[in-house]
Amino acid sequence: MTQAKIQEAANIPAKIEEPGVRKWWEFFTFSTDHKVIGIQYIVTSFIFYCIGGVMADLVRTELRTPESDFVSPELYNSLFTLHATIMIFLWIVPVGAGFANYLIPLMIGAKDMAFPRLNAVAFWMIPIGGLLLVSSLAVGDAPDAGWTSYPPLSLVTGQVGEGIWIMSLLILGTSSILGAINFLVTLLKMRIPGMGFHQMPLFCWAMLATSALVLVSTPVLAAGLILLSFDLFAGTTFFNPTGGGDPVVYQHMFWFYSHPAVYIMILPFFGGISEIIPTHARKPIFGYKAIAYSSLAISFLGLIVWAHHMFTSGIPGWLRMFFMITTMIIAVPTGIKIFSWLATMWGGKIQLNTPMLFAMGFVGTFVIGGISGVMLAAVPFDIHVHDTYFVVAHLHYVLFGGSVLGIFAGIYHWFPKMTGRMFNEFWGKVHFALTIVGLNMTFLPMHKLGLMGMNRRIAQYDPKFTSINEICTYGSYLLAISTLPFIINMAWSWLYGEKAGDNPWRSLTLEWMTTSPPAIENFEGIPVLATGPYDYGLENAKYGVPMETNDPLTSAGTNSVLRADPDEPYPSIAAKTDER
């Protein structure tokens, strides 16, 4: 069999009959199908995103004026505590797990996750933990010590609300650990023959790094929360200074998880962006190995930077110096990714569709968040702006400008695969425009507020900050409005959108080599690799061959006989071809 025939037959398995449409009620059941679970994760976490967004707008409405005139200070404290907890533990972390659930088996040619039942259990812990957390508002004793729950403050506020908060986070953390075990085993043990580590899509590398980080860091948070619950309910004094306990120990345990949590939230979408940019720029990814290994470097370095949150907690000077240096070093692997994405786009045939716009928005806004992060890593600067709105601005540029824009880019990119339908491109671009304007309008002025000295987590403030706070509040309203075209577009397109076909983006990774939506067991038989995941048609370009012809032997475009190589041959191609 010629290489051209291998190209045509290997990456495109025998056509499976159009899969039957799933019944709506299947998405509300204890399904073990990774694709159903992935969509369950994504939709459930988006619902919590909307709930957390309403809380954010209530907080911003209170902050529109200097006086406490919209909600009581006590309710204000509960709202920003719940907002932060929901957005982290019920939106960004679970939606990353949702993409991983849906994509990993498809990308590596597996029929399902390694542990399907465990996968379902991990998902159903999410709504249980989320509903438990939100119910604290109904009992009238919502947690109000901030999402960090530092003692001794958390020990003297509402006992019931704090207990609910701890229980909810333990449930959500357990879900995260179970998911990470599943992802790791699936990636390590269930790749198709011929797919070595250097033939995996970069999203898989990102999830490998994320899962390892979850397994190392999350148990430390669980231990800290259990000890805090003992202080709260059993009268122990692990963190209570009145009995000889040390609150700073809690801070160490909390941030040992919660700074890695930033990378748990961003790494999956680093991987997603690494899939989206080469596809829509029609260019091979620049620096495959650099991007892959930088994910592992971020995962490792993320474990040794936590105390930069504690520069004002009284830690020794030599320790502050160590964490300042390591925090600045972590910018290096992140910068490698940014450089590689820009180099991939450089000279590419960029298609400015909605997924690509969100990917480019991701790169731009994340860079702003990254630069302010390096500024905060410097101890002298951090001491001046610690616990001000500068930190709030940095956090939101990283997590909204980074993670959330990455989430939307991923949803638009893989929506045709998940539903078999195309979304409305016009309303997708409207969603992008409103989001990018609302994002910068809300969070960019907060840098100025922080430099002027406005403290975060307060309901009342000096009137001199009023005008900037008004701009931030109106920006938050615009962000809320931006969600509406997205919801309408997704719902309408899922039901009535134009049929997408199996591979509307002409991508090369395996998830696009089956039907849209995929059949129950993904592939009929075992797919065989003939190309690298990002070999977008440059094999014959040096001979002056036209970019697109019908003959794969003479085309340099997407129909070309593509290189079976990011860096090494696929040993099983010939054997697998003979078997077929």
Secondary structure, 3 states (H helix, E strand, C coil): CCHHHHHHHHCCCCCCCCCCCCCHHHHHCCCCCHHHHHHHHHHHHHHHHHHHHHHHHHHHHHCCCCCCCCCCHHHHHHHHHHHHHHHHHHHHHHHHHHHHHHHHHHHHCCCCCCCHHHHHHHHHHHHHHHHHHHHHHHCCCCCCCCCCCCCCHHHHCCHHHHHHHHHHHHHHHHHHHHHHHHHHHHHHHCCCCCCCHHHCCHHHHHHHHHHHHHHHHHHHHHHHHHHHHHHHHCCCCCCCHHHCCCHHHHHHHHHHHHHHHHHHHHHHHHHHHHHHHHHHHCCCCCCHHHHHHHHHHHHHHHHHCHHHHHCCCCCCHHHHHHHHHHHHHCHHHHHHHHHHHHHHHCCCCCCCCHHHHHHHHHHHHHHHHHHHHHHHHCHHHHHHHCCEHHHHHHHHHHHHHHHHHHHHHHHHHHHHHHHCECCCHHHHHHHHHHHHHHHHHHHHHHHHHHHHCCECCCCCCCHHHHHHHHHHHHHHHHHHHHHHHHHHHHHHHHHHCCECCCCCCCCCCHHHCCCCCCECCECCCCCCCCCCCCCCCCCCHHHCCCCCCCCCCCCCCCCCCCCCCCCCCCCCHHHHHHHC
